[in-house]
Amino acid sequence: MGNFGSGGATVLLDTDKPYMDQVEFVRAKNFPPDIVIIMLGTNDARTDNFKSIENFVSDYMKLINEIQALESNPKIFLAKPPPLFDNELDLKSENLLDEIIPRIEQIANEEGLPVIDVYSALENHPEYFWDGVHPSSDGAAVIANTVYAAIILSTESS
């Protein structure tokens, strides 16, 4: 198991920190994964990044295509990111809920990929986010349990 997250990274390629340009993405691809959970989109909701939201689907598909090309042929899950609450990081809840999550659902539907709904698991729990964005240990546990349950359900149904 590996964690190849990169704080502040985006799906969108024309931002200051696209995930596909990060060393963590290279490490993830070199890991030979069996299962890949993609949980991106939060930082795309930041006002300055959101300006190119129309590129979200095509940029996300580039990321997915690189993962699908791996020799390990991993099973890919797309995760709806956690909700955003009041914050001072210029991350807008309405951008996430109204624009980014529907695009993630669109991609999942078009590509036949399972979705893990981290958003719904945490939407009524602002207390699990110490700054309105980043989860506390309790919030991280909810995310981990939600991801775990989705993987187990997927393996039992296949």
Chimera marker file (.cmm) of the C-alpha trace (Angstrom):
<marker_set name="trace">
<marker id="1" x="0.000" y="0.000" z="0.000" r="1" g="1" b="0" radius="0.5"/>
<marker id="2" x="1.237" y="3.494" z="-0.754" r="1" g="1" b="0" radius="0.5"/>
<marker id="3" x="0.092" y="7.057" z="-0.272" r="1" g="1" b="0" radius="0.5"/>
<marker id="4" x="1.037" y="9.293" z="-3.152" r="1" g="1" b="0" radius="0.5"/>
<marker id="5" x="-0.886" y="12.408" z="-2.222" r="1" g="1" b="0" radius="0.5"/>
<marker id="6" x="0.540" y="15.836" z="-2.842" r="1" g="1" b="0" radius="0.5"/>
<marker id="7" x="-0.772" y="18.724" z="-0.760" r="1" g="1" b="0" radius="0.5"/>
<marker id="8" x="-2.190" y="21.565" z="-2.820" r="1" g="1" b="0" radius="0.5"/>
<marker id="9" x="-2.166" y="19.575" z="-6.075" r="1" g="1" b="0" radius="0.5"/>
<marker id="10" x="-4.844" y="19.992" z="-8.725" r="1" g="1" b="0" radius="0.5"/>
<marker id="11" x="-6.382" y="18.030" z="-11.559" r="1" g="1" b="0" radius="0.5"/>
<marker id="12" x="-6.228" y="21.130" z="-13.722" r="1" g="1" b="0" radius="0.5"/>
<marker id="13" x="-2.982" y="21.338" z="-15.642" r="1" g="1" b="0" radius="0.5"/>
<marker id="14" x="-2.744" y="25.123" z="-15.934" r="1" g="1" b="0" radius="0.5"/>
<marker id="15" x="-2.376" y="25.818" z="-12.225" r="1" g="1" b="0" radius="0.5"/>
<marker id="16" x="0.675" y="26.322" z="-10.060" r="1" g="1" b="0" radius="0.5"/>
<marker id="17" x="0.654" y="22.668" z="-8.882" r="1" g="1" b="0" radius="0.5"/>
<marker id="18" x="-0.881" y="20.091" z="-11.241" r="1" g="1" b="0" radius="0.5"/>
<marker id="19" x="-0.768" y="16.613" z="-9.719" r="1" g="1" b="0" radius="0.5"/>
<marker id="20" x="0.534" y="15.134" z="-12.963" r="1" g="1" b="0" radius="0.5"/>
<marker id="21" x="3.668" y="17.313" z="-12.629" r="1" g="1" b="0" radius="0.5"/>
<marker id="22" x="4.418" y="16.174" z="-9.072" r="1" g="1" b="0" radius="0.5"/>
<marker id="23" x="7.032" y="13.609" z="-8.071" r="1" g="1" b="0" radius="0.5"/>
<marker id="24" x="4.286" y="11.744" z="-6.166" r="1" g="1" b="0" radius="0.5"/>
<marker id="25" x="2.551" y="10.971" z="-9.466" r="1" g="1" b="0" radius="0.5"/>
<marker id="26" x="5.761" y="9.491" z="-10.868" r="1" g="1" b="0" radius="0.5"/>
<marker id="27" x="6.190" y="7.446" z="-7.680" r="1" g="1" b="0" radius="0.5"/>
<marker id="28" x="2.578" y="6.256" z="-7.879" r="1" g="1" b="0" radius="0.5"/>
<marker id="29" x="3.056" y="5.043" z="-11.443" r="1" g="1" b="0" radius="0.5"/>
<marker id="30" x="6.299" y="3.266" z="-10.501" r="1" g="1" b="0" radius="0.5"/>
<marker id="31" x="4.622" y="1.517" z="-7.567" r="1" g="1" b="0" radius="0.5"/>
<marker id="32" x="2.794" y="-1.106" z="-9.758" r="1" g="1" b="0" radius="0.5"/>
<marker id="33" x="-0.575" y="-0.666" z="-8.003" r="1" g="1" b="0" radius="0.5"/>
<marker id="34" x="-3.442" y="-3.150" z="-8.106" r="1" g="1" b="0" radius="0.5"/>
<marker id="35" x="-5.927" y="-0.533" z="-6.933" r="1" g="1" b="0" radius="0.5"/>
<marker id="36" x="-5.773" y="3.233" z="-7.398" r="1" g="1" b="0" radius="0.5"/>
<marker id="37" x="-7.959" y="5.680" z="-5.517" r="1" g="1" b="0" radius="0.5"/>
<marker id="38" x="-7.995" y="9.134" z="-7.101" r="1" g="1" b="0" radius="0.5"/>
<marker id="39" x="-9.252" y="11.780" z="-4.705" r="1" g="1" b="0" radius="0.5"/>
<marker id="40" x="-8.515" y="15.111" z="-6.330" r="1" g="1" b="0" radius="0.5"/>
<marker id="41" x="-10.581" y="18.218" z="-6.942" r="1" g="1" b="0" radius="0.5"/>
<marker id="42" x="-10.464" y="20.118" z="-3.679" r="1" g="1" b="0" radius="0.5"/>
<marker id="43" x="-7.695" y="22.477" z="-4.773" r="1" g="1" b="0" radius="0.5"/>
<marker id="44" x="-9.355" y="22.961" z="-8.148" r="1" g="1" b="0" radius="0.5"/>
<marker id="45" x="-12.147" y="24.707" z="-6.191" r="1" g="1" b="0" radius="0.5"/>
<marker id="46" x="-9.781" y="27.522" z="-5.217" r="1" g="1" b="0" radius="0.5"/>
<marker id="47" x="-10.805" y="30.722" z="-6.967" r="1" g="1" b="0" radius="0.5"/>
<marker id="48" x="-7.561" y="31.214" z="-8.905" r="1" g="1" b="0" radius="0.5"/>
<marker id="49" x="-7.481" y="27.583" z="-10.082" r="1" g="1" b="0" radius="0.5"/>
<marker id="50" x="-11.196" y="27.420" z="-10.865" r="1" g="1" b="0" radius="0.5"/>
<marker id="51" x="-10.839" y="29.851" z="-13.769" r="1" g="1" b="0" radius="0.5"/>
<marker id="52" x="-10.076" y="26.924" z="-16.100" r="1" g="1" b="0" radius="0.5"/>
<marker id="53" x="-12.758" y="24.541" z="-14.813" r="1" g="1" b="0" radius="0.5"/>
<marker id="54" x="-13.856" y="23.850" z="-18.392" r="1" g="1" b="0" radius="0.5"/>
<marker id="55" x="-10.634" y="21.813" z="-18.771" r="1" g="1" b="0" radius="0.5"/>
<marker id="56" x="-11.334" y="19.649" z="-15.718" r="1" g="1" b="0" radius="0.5"/>
<marker id="57" x="-12.794" y="16.639" z="-17.561" r="1" g="1" b="0" radius="0.5"/>
<marker id="58" x="-10.096" y="16.517" z="-20.239" r="1" g="1" b="0" radius="0.5"/>
<marker id="59" x="-7.297" y="17.032" z="-17.699" r="1" g="1" b="0" radius="0.5"/>
<marker id="60" x="-8.742" y="14.358" z="-15.384" r="1" g="1" b="0" radius="0.5"/>
<marker id="61" x="-8.984" y="11.969" z="-18.342" r="1" g="1" b="0" radius="0.5"/>
<marker id="62" x="-5.283" y="12.512" z="-19.111" r="1" g="1" b="0" radius="0.5"/>
<marker id="63" x="-4.506" y="11.464" z="-15.541" r="1" g="1" b="0" radius="0.5"/>
<marker id="64" x="-6.774" y="8.415" z="-15.743" r="1" g="1" b="0" radius="0.5"/>
<marker id="65" x="-5.337" y="7.402" z="-19.114" r="1" g="1" b="0" radius="0.5"/>
<marker id="66" x="-1.811" y="7.391" z="-17.679" r="1" g="1" b="0" radius="0.5"/>
<marker id="67" x="-2.945" y="5.142" z="-14.840" r="1" g="1" b="0" radius="0.5"/>
<marker id="68" x="-4.877" y="2.854" z="-17.183" r="1" g="1" b="0" radius="0.5"/>
<marker id="69" x="-1.704" y="2.439" z="-19.265" r="1" g="1" b="0" radius="0.5"/>
<marker id="70" x="0.222" y="0.926" z="-16.349" r="1" g="1" b="0" radius="0.5"/>
<marker id="71" x="1.347" y="-2.674" z="-16.799" r="1" g="1" b="0" radius="0.5"/>
<marker id="72" x="-0.228" y="-3.618" z="-13.463" r="1" g="1" b="0" radius="0.5"/>
<marker id="73" x="-3.656" y="-2.766" z="-14.955" r="1" g="1" b="0" radius="0.5"/>
<marker id="74" x="-5.003" y="-1.365" z="-11.678" r="1" g="1" b="0" radius="0.5"/>
<marker id="75" x="-8.641" y="-1.081" z="-10.745" r="1" g="1" b="0" radius="0.5"/>
<marker id="76" x="-9.355" y="2.644" z="-10.534" r="1" g="1" b="0" radius="0.5"/>
<marker id="77" x="-11.800" y="4.275" z="-8.130" r="1" g="1" b="0" radius="0.5"/>
<marker id="78" x="-12.721" y="7.950" z="-8.321" r="1" g="1" b="0" radius="0.5"/>
<marker id="79" x="-13.471" y="9.600" z="-4.992" r="1" g="1" b="0" radius="0.5"/>
<marker id="80" x="-15.690" y="12.596" z="-4.507" r="1" g="1" b="0" radius="0.5"/>
<marker id="81" x="-13.526" y="14.814" z="-2.306" r="1" g="1" b="0" radius="0.5"/>
<marker id="82" x="-14.533" y="15.788" z="1.220" r="1" g="1" b="0" radius="0.5"/>
<marker id="83" x="-16.749" y="18.849" z="1.627" r="1" g="1" b="0" radius="0.5"/>
<marker id="84" x="-15.385" y="22.315" z="2.157" r="1" g="1" b="0" radius="0.5"/>
<marker id="85" x="-16.493" y="24.339" z="5.147" r="1" g="1" b="0" radius="0.5"/>
<marker id="86" x="-15.753" y="27.939" z="6.110" r="1" g="1" b="0" radius="0.5"/>
<marker id="87" x="-12.066" y="28.495" z="5.422" r="1" g="1" b="0" radius="0.5"/>
<marker id="88" x="-9.488" y="31.172" z="4.816" r="1" g="1" b="0" radius="0.5"/>
<marker id="89" x="-7.821" y="29.341" z="1.904" r="1" g="1" b="0" radius="0.5"/>
<marker id="90" x="-10.130" y="30.704" z="-0.818" r="1" g="1" b="0" radius="0.5"/>
<marker id="91" x="-11.529" y="27.217" z="-1.440" r="1" g="1" b="0" radius="0.5"/>
<marker id="92" x="-15.179" y="27.573" z="-2.453" r="1" g="1" b="0" radius="0.5"/>
<marker id="93" x="-17.729" y="24.953" z="-1.430" r="1" g="1" b="0" radius="0.5"/>
<marker id="94" x="-20.068" y="25.904" z="-4.294" r="1" g="1" b="0" radius="0.5"/>
<marker id="95" x="-17.267" y="25.338" z="-6.836" r="1" g="1" b="0" radius="0.5"/>
<marker id="96" x="-16.701" y="21.864" z="-5.433" r="1" g="1" b="0" radius="0.5"/>
<marker id="97" x="-20.333" y="20.858" z="-5.081" r="1" g="1" b="0" radius="0.5"/>
<marker id="98" x="-21.824" y="22.487" z="-8.193" r="1" g="1" b="0" radius="0.5"/>
<marker id="99" x="-19.008" y="22.078" z="-10.702" r="1" g="1" b="0" radius="0.5"/>
<marker id="100" x="-16.260" y="19.665" z="-9.685" r="1" g="1" b="0" radius="0.5"/>
<marker id="101" x="-18.227" y="16.770" z="-8.186" r="1" g="1" b="0" radius="0.5"/>
<marker id="102" x="-20.675" y="16.627" z="-11.140" r="1" g="1" b="0" radius="0.5"/>
<marker id="103" x="-17.673" y="16.434" z="-13.480" r="1" g="1" b="0" radius="0.5"/>
<marker id="104" x="-16.167" y="13.585" z="-11.445" r="1" g="1" b="0" radius="0.5"/>
<marker id="105" x="-19.515" y="11.764" z="-11.654" r="1" g="1" b="0" radius="0.5"/>
<marker id="106" x="-19.613" y="12.399" z="-15.426" r="1" g="1" b="0" radius="0.5"/>
<marker id="107" x="-16.142" y="10.912" z="-15.886" r="1" g="1" b="0" radius="0.5"/>
<marker id="108" x="-17.005" y="7.893" z="-13.739" r="1" g="1" b="0" radius="0.5"/>
<marker id="109" x="-20.183" y="7.278" z="-15.737" r="1" g="1" b="0" radius="0.5"/>
<marker id="110" x="-18.464" y="7.669" z="-19.104" r="1" g="1" b="0" radius="0.5"/>
<marker id="111" x="-15.528" y="5.458" z="-18.128" r="1" g="1" b="0" radius="0.5"/>
<marker id="112" x="-17.471" y="2.902" z="-16.077" r="1" g="1" b="0" radius="0.5"/>
<marker id="113" x="-15.393" y="3.596" z="-12.971" r="1" g="1" b="0" radius="0.5"/>
<marker id="114" x="-16.684" y="3.126" z="-9.418" r="1" g="1" b="0" radius="0.5"/>
<marker id="115" x="-17.146" y="6.214" z="-7.250" r="1" g="1" b="0" radius="0.5"/>
<marker id="116" x="-16.359" y="6.497" z="-3.564" r="1" g="1" b="0" radius="0.5"/>
<marker id="117" x="-18.541" y="9.150" z="-1.969" r="1" g="1" b="0" radius="0.5"/>
<marker id="118" x="-16.267" y="10.715" z="0.628" r="1" g="1" b="0" radius="0.5"/>
<marker id="119" x="-18.239" y="13.961" z="0.321" r="1" g="1" b="0" radius="0.5"/>
<marker id="120" x="-21.497" y="12.498" z="1.641" r="1" g="1" b="0" radius="0.5"/>
<marker id="121" x="-19.718" y="10.647" z="4.440" r="1" g="1" b="0" radius="0.5"/>
<marker id="122" x="-18.491" y="13.978" z="5.837" r="1" g="1" b="0" radius="0.5"/>
<marker id="123" x="-20.942" y="16.625" z="4.639" r="1" g="1" b="0" radius="0.5"/>
<marker id="124" x="-22.608" y="17.006" z="8.041" r="1" g="1" b="0" radius="0.5"/>
<marker id="125" x="-19.382" y="16.991" z="10.041" r="1" g="1" b="0" radius="0.5"/>
<marker id="126" x="-17.602" y="20.349" z="9.995" r="1" g="1" b="0" radius="0.5"/>
<marker id="127" x="-16.149" y="19.390" z="13.373" r="1" g="1" b="0" radius="0.5"/>
<marker id="128" x="-13.904" y="16.889" z="11.558" r="1" g="1" b="0" radius="0.5"/>
<marker id="129" x="-12.036" y="19.692" z="9.743" r="1" g="1" b="0" radius="0.5"/>
<marker id="130" x="-9.647" y="21.779" z="11.809" r="1" g="1" b="0" radius="0.5"/>
<marker id="131" x="-9.536" y="24.645" z="9.280" r="1" g="1" b="0" radius="0.5"/>
<marker id="132" x="-12.646" y="23.936" z="7.212" r="1" g="1" b="0" radius="0.5"/>
<marker id="133" x="-10.585" y="22.035" z="4.619" r="1" g="1" b="0" radius="0.5"/>
<marker id="134" x="-8.091" y="19.615" z="6.165" r="1" g="1" b="0" radius="0.5"/>
<marker id="135" x="-9.500" y="16.685" z="8.127" r="1" g="1" b="0" radius="0.5"/>
<marker id="136" x="-8.654" y="15.971" z="11.736" r="1" g="1" b="0" radius="0.5"/>
<marker id="137" x="-7.699" y="12.433" z="12.707" r="1" g="1" b="0" radius="0.5"/>
<marker id="138" x="-11.420" y="11.694" z="13.146" r="1" g="1" b="0" radius="0.5"/>
<marker id="139" x="-12.128" y="13.011" z="9.656" r="1" g="1" b="0" radius="0.5"/>
<marker id="140" x="-9.235" y="11.000" z="8.221" r="1" g="1" b="0" radius="0.5"/>
<marker id="141" x="-10.663" y="7.883" z="9.880" r="1" g="1" b="0" radius="0.5"/>
<marker id="142" x="-14.029" y="8.486" z="8.195" r="1" g="1" b="0" radius="0.5"/>
<marker id="143" x="-12.261" y="8.863" z="4.835" r="1" g="1" b="0" radius="0.5"/>
<marker id="144" x="-10.238" y="5.683" z="5.379" r="1" g="1" b="0" radius="0.5"/>
<marker id="145" x="-13.281" y="3.688" z="6.448" r="1" g="1" b="0" radius="0.5"/>
<marker id="146" x="-15.312" y="4.966" z="3.477" r="1" g="1" b="0" radius="0.5"/>
<marker id="147" x="-12.575" y="4.010" z="1.027" r="1" g="1" b="0" radius="0.5"/>
<marker id="148" x="-12.073" y="0.627" z="2.686" r="1" g="1" b="0" radius="0.5"/>
<marker id="149" x="-15.796" y="-0.166" z="2.570" r="1" g="1" b="0" radius="0.5"/>
<marker id="150" x="-15.962" y="0.723" z="-1.133" r="1" g="1" b="0" radius="0.5"/>
<marker id="151" x="-13.012" y="-1.522" z="-1.977" r="1" g="1" b="0" radius="0.5"/>
<marker id="152" x="-14.418" y="-4.428" z="0.036" r="1" g="1" b="0" radius="0.5"/>
<marker id="153" x="-17.864" y="-4.013" z="-1.551" r="1" g="1" b="0" radius="0.5"/>
<marker id="154" x="-16.267" y="-3.931" z="-4.992" r="1" g="1" b="0" radius="0.5"/>
<marker id="155" x="-14.273" y="-7.118" z="-4.432" r="1" g="1" b="0" radius="0.5"/>
<marker id="156" x="-17.289" y="-8.953" z="-2.994" r="1" g="1" b="0" radius="0.5"/>
<marker id="157" x="-19.461" y="-8.036" z="-5.979" r="1" g="1" b="0" radius="0.5"/>
<marker id="158" x="-16.912" y="-9.059" z="-8.621" r="1" g="1" b="0" radius="0.5"/>
<link id1="1" id2="2" r="1" g="1" b="0" radius="0.2"/>
<link id1="2" id2="3" r="1" g="1" b="0" radius="0.2"/>
<link id1="3" id2="4" r="1" g="1" b="0" radius="0.2"/>
<link id1="4" id2="5" r="1" g="1" b="0" radius="0.2"/>
<link id1="5" id2="6" r="1" g="1" b="0" radius="0.2"/>
<link id1="6" id2="7" r="1" g="1" b="0" radius="0.2"/>
<link id1="7" id2="8" r="1" g="1" b="0" radius="0.2"/>
<link id1="8" id2="9" r="1" g="1" b="0" radius="0.2"/>
<link id1="9" id2="10" r="1" g="1" b="0" radius="0.2"/>
<link id1="10" id2="11" r="1" g="1" b="0" radius="0.2"/>
<link id1="11" id2="12" r="1" g="1" b="0" radius="0.2"/>
<link id1="12" id2="13" r="1" g="1" b="0" radius="0.2"/>
<link id1="13" id2="14" r="1" g="1" b="0" radius="0.2"/>
<link id1="14" id2="15" r="1" g="1" b="0" radius="0.2"/>
<link id1="15" id2="16" r="1" g="1" b="0" radius="0.2"/>
<link id1="16" id2="17" r="1" g="1" b="0" radius="0.2"/>
<link id1="17" id2="18" r="1" g="1" b="0" radius="0.2"/>
<link id1="18" id2="19" r="1" g="1" b="0" radius="0.2"/>
<link id1="19" id2="20" r="1" g="1" b="0" radius="0.2"/>
<link id1="20" id2="21" r="1" g="1" b="0" radius="0.2"/>
<link id1="21" id2="22" r="1" g="1" b="0" radius="0.2"/>
<link id1="22" id2="23" r="1" g="1" b="0" radius="0.2"/>
<link id1="23" id2="24" r="1" g="1" b="0" radius="0.2"/>
<link id1="24" id2="25" r="1" g="1" b="0" radius="0.2"/>
<link id1="25" id2="26" r="1" g="1" b="0" radius="0.2"/>
<link id1="26" id2="27" r="1" g="1" b="0" radius="0.2"/>
<link id1="27" id2="28" r="1" g="1" b="0" radius="0.2"/>
<link id1="28" id2="29" r="1" g="1" b="0" radius="0.2"/>
<link id1="29" id2="30" r="1" g="1" b="0" radius="0.2"/>
<link id1="30" id2="31" r="1" g="1" b="0" radius="0.2"/>
<link id1="31" id2="32" r="1" g="1" b="0" radius="0.2"/>
<link id1="32" id2="33" r="1" g="1" b="0" radius="0.2"/>
<link id1="33" id2="34" r="1" g="1" b="0" radius="0.2"/>
<link id1="34" id2="35" r="1" g="1" b="0" radius="0.2"/>
<link id1="35" id2="36" r="1" g="1" b="0" radius="0.2"/>
<link id1="36" id2="37" r="1" g="1" b="0" radius="0.2"/>
<link id1="37" id2="38" r="1" g="1" b="0" radius="0.2"/>
<link id1="38" id2="39" r="1" g="1" b="0" radius="0.2"/>
<link id1="39" id2="40" r="1" g="1" b="0" radius="0.2"/>
<link id1="40" id2="41" r="1" g="1" b="0" radius="0.2"/>
<link id1="41" id2="42" r="1" g="1" b="0" radius="0.2"/>
<link id1="42" id2="43" r="1" g="1" b="0" radius="0.2"/>
<link id1="43" id2="44" r="1" g="1" b="0" radius="0.2"/>
<link id1="44" id2="45" r="1" g="1" b="0" radius="0.2"/>
<link id1="45" id2="46" r="1" g="1" b="0" radius="0.2"/>
<link id1="46" id2="47" r="1" g="1" b="0" radius="0.2"/>
<link id1="47" id2="48" r="1" g="1" b="0" radius="0.2"/>
<link id1="48" id2="49" r="1" g="1" b="0" radius="0.2"/>
<link id1="49" id2="50" r="1" g="1" b="0" radius="0.2"/>
<link id1="50" id2="51" r="1" g="1" b="0" radius="0.2"/>
<link id1="51" id2="52" r="1" g="1" b="0" radius="0.2"/>
<link id1="52" id2="53" r="1" g="1" b="0" radius="0.2"/>
<link id1="53" id2="54" r="1" g="1" b="0" radius="0.2"/>
<link id1="54" id2="55" r="1" g="1" b="0" radius="0.2"/>
<link id1="55" id2="56" r="1" g="1" b="0" radius="0.2"/>
<link id1="56" id2="57" r="1" g="1" b="0" radius="0.2"/>
<link id1="57" id2="58" r="1" g="1" b="0" radius="0.2"/>
<link id1="58" id2="59" r="1" g="1" b="0" radius="0.2"/>
<link id1="59" id2="60" r="1" g="1" b="0" radius="0.2"/>
<link id1="60" id2="61" r="1" g="1" b="0" radius="0.2"/>
<link id1="61" id2="62" r="1" g="1" b="0" radius="0.2"/>
<link id1="62" id2="63" r="1" g="1" b="0" radius="0.2"/>
<link id1="63" id2="64" r="1" g="1" b="0" radius="0.2"/>
<link id1="64" id2="65" r="1" g="1" b="0" radius="0.2"/>
<link id1="65" id2="66" r="1" g="1" b="0" radius="0.2"/>
<link id1="66" id2="67" r="1" g="1" b="0" radius="0.2"/>
<link id1="67" id2="68" r="1" g="1" b="0" radius="0.2"/>
<link id1="68" id2="69" r="1" g="1" b="0" radius="0.2"/>
<link id1="69" id2="70" r="1" g="1" b="0" radius="0.2"/>
<link id1="70" id2="71" r="1" g="1" b="0" radius="0.2"/>
<link id1="71" id2="72" r="1" g="1" b="0" radius="0.2"/>
<link id1="72" id2="73" r="1" g="1" b="0" radius="0.2"/>
<link id1="73" id2="74" r="1" g="1" b="0" radius="0.2"/>
<link id1="74" id2="75" r="1" g="1" b="0" radius="0.2"/>
<link id1="75" id2="76" r="1" g="1" b="0" radius="0.2"/>
<link id1="76" id2="77" r="1" g="1" b="0" radius="0.2"/>
<link id1="77" id2="78" r="1" g="1" b="0" radius="0.2"/>
<link id1="78" id2="79" r="1" g="1" b="0" radius="0.2"/>
<link id1="79" id2="80" r="1" g="1" b="0" radius="0.2"/>
<link id1="80" id2="81" r="1" g="1" b="0" radius="0.2"/>
<link id1="81" id2="82" r="1" g="1" b="0" radius="0.2"/>
<link id1="82" id2="83" r="1" g="1" b="0" radius="0.2"/>
<link id1="83" id2="84" r="1" g="1" b="0" radius="0.2"/>
<link id1="84" id2="85" r="1" g="1" b="0" radius="0.2"/>
<link id1="85" id2="86" r="1" g="1" b="0" radius="0.2"/>
<link id1="86" id2="87" r="1" g="1" b="0" radius="0.2"/>
<link id1="87" id2="88" r="1" g="1" b="0" radius="0.2"/>
<link id1="88" id2="89" r="1" g="1" b="0" radius="0.2"/>
<link id1="89" id2="90" r="1" g="1" b="0" radius="0.2"/>
<link id1="90" id2="91" r="1" g="1" b="0" radius="0.2"/>
<link id1="91" id2="92" r="1" g="1" b="0" radius="0.2"/>
<link id1="92" id2="93" r="1" g="1" b="0" radius="0.2"/>
<link id1="93" id2="94" r="1" g="1" b="0" radius="0.2"/>
<link id1="94" id2="95" r="1" g="1" b="0" radius="0.2"/>
<link id1="95" id2="96" r="1" g="1" b="0" radius="0.2"/>
<link id1="96" id2="97" r="1" g="1" b="0" radius="0.2"/>
<link id1="97" id2="98" r="1" g="1" b="0" radius="0.2"/>
<link id1="98" id2="99" r="1" g="1" b="0" radius="0.2"/>
<link id1="99" id2="100" r="1" g="1" b="0" radius="0.2"/>
<link id1="100" id2="101" r="1" g="1" b="0" radius="0.2"/>
<link id1="101" id2="102" r="1" g="1" b="0" radius="0.2"/>
<link id1="102" id2="103" r="1" g="1" b="0" radius="0.2"/>
<link id1="103" id2="104" r="1" g="1" b="0" radius="0.2"/>
<link id1="104" id2="105" r="1" g="1" b="0" radius="0.2"/>
<link id1="105" id2="106" r="1" g="1" b="0" radius="0.2"/>
<link id1="106" id2="107" r="1" g="1" b="0" radius="0.2"/>
<link id1="107" id2="108" r="1" g="1" b="0" radius="0.2"/>
<link id1="108" id2="109" r="1" g="1" b="0" radius="0.2"/>
<link id1="109" id2="110" r="1" g="1" b="0" radius="0.2"/>
<link id1="110" id2="111" r="1" g="1" b="0" radius="0.2"/>
<link id1="111" id2="112" r="1" g="1" b="0" radius="0.2"/>
<link id1="112" id2="113" r="1" g="1" b="0" radius="0.2"/>
<link id1="113" id2="114" r="1" g="1" b="0" radius="0.2"/>
<link id1="114" id2="115" r="1" g="1" b="0" radius="0.2"/>
<link id1="115" id2="116" r="1" g="1" b="0" radius="0.2"/>
<link id1="116" id2="117" r="1" g="1" b="0" radius="0.2"/>
<link id1="117" id2="118" r="1" g="1" b="0" radius="0.2"/>
<link id1="118" id2="119" r="1" g="1" b="0" radius="0.2"/>
<link id1="119" id2="120" r="1" g="1" b="0" radius="0.2"/>
<link id1="120" id2="121" r="1" g="1" b="0" radius="0.2"/>
<link id1="121" id2="122" r="1" g="1" b="0" radius="0.2"/>
<link id1="122" id2="123" r="1" g="1" b="0" radius="0.2"/>
<link id1="123" id2="124" r="1" g="1" b="0" radius="0.2"/>
<link id1="124" id2="125" r="1" g="1" b="0" radius="0.2"/>
<link id1="125" id2="126" r="1" g="1" b="0" radius="0.2"/>
<link id1="126" id2="127" r="1" g="1" b="0" radius="0.2"/>
<link id1="127" id2="128" r="1" g="1" b="0" radius="0.2"/>
<link id1="128" id2="129" r="1" g="1" b="0" radius="0.2"/>
<link id1="129" id2="130" r="1" g="1" b="0" radius="0.2"/>
<link id1="130" id2="131" r="1" g="1" b="0" radius="0.2"/>
<link id1="131" id2="132" r="1" g="1" b="0" radius="0.2"/>
<link id1="132" id2="133" r="1" g="1" b="0" radius="0.2"/>
<link id1="133" id2="134" r="1" g="1" b="0" radius="0.2"/>
<link id1="134" id2="135" r="1" g="1" b="0" radius="0.2"/>
<link id1="135" id2="136" r="1" g="1" b="0" radius="0.2"/>
<link id1="136" id2="137" r="1" g="1" b="0" radius="0.2"/>
<link id1="137" id2="138" r="1" g="1" b="0" radius="0.2"/>
<link id1="138" id2="139" r="1" g="1" b="0" radius="0.2"/>
<link id1="139" id2="140" r="1" g="1" b="0" radius="0.2"/>
<link id1="140" id2="141" r="1" g="1" b="0" radius="0.2"/>
<link id1="141" id2="142" r="1" g="1" b="0" radius="0.2"/>
<link id1="142" id2="143" r="1" g="1" b="0" radius="0.2"/>
<link id1="143" id2="144" r="1" g="1" b="0" radius="0.2"/>
<link id1="144" id2="145" r="1" g="1" b="0" radius="0.2"/>
<link id1="145" id2="146" r="1" g="1" b="0" radius="0.2"/>
<link id1="146" id2="147" r="1" g="1" b="0" radius="0.2"/>
<link id1="147" id2="148" r="1" g="1" b="0" radius="0.2"/>
<link id1="148" id2="149" r="1" g="1" b="0" radius="0.2"/>
<link id1="149" id2="150" r="1" g="1" b="0" radius="0.2"/>
<link id1="150" id2="151" r="1" g="1" b="0" radius="0.2"/>
<link id1="151" id2="152" r="1" g="1" b="0" radius="0.2"/>
<link id1="152" id2="153" r="1" g="1" b="0" radius="0.2"/>
<link id1="153" id2="154" r="1" g="1" b="0" radius="0.2"/>
<link id1="154" id2="155" r="1" g="1" b="0" radius="0.2"/>
<link id1="155" id2="156" r="1" g="1" b="0" radius="0.2"/>
<link id1="156" id2="157" r="1" g="1" b="0" radius="0.2"/>
<link id1="157" id2="158" r="1" g="1" b="0" radius="0.2"/>
</marker_set>
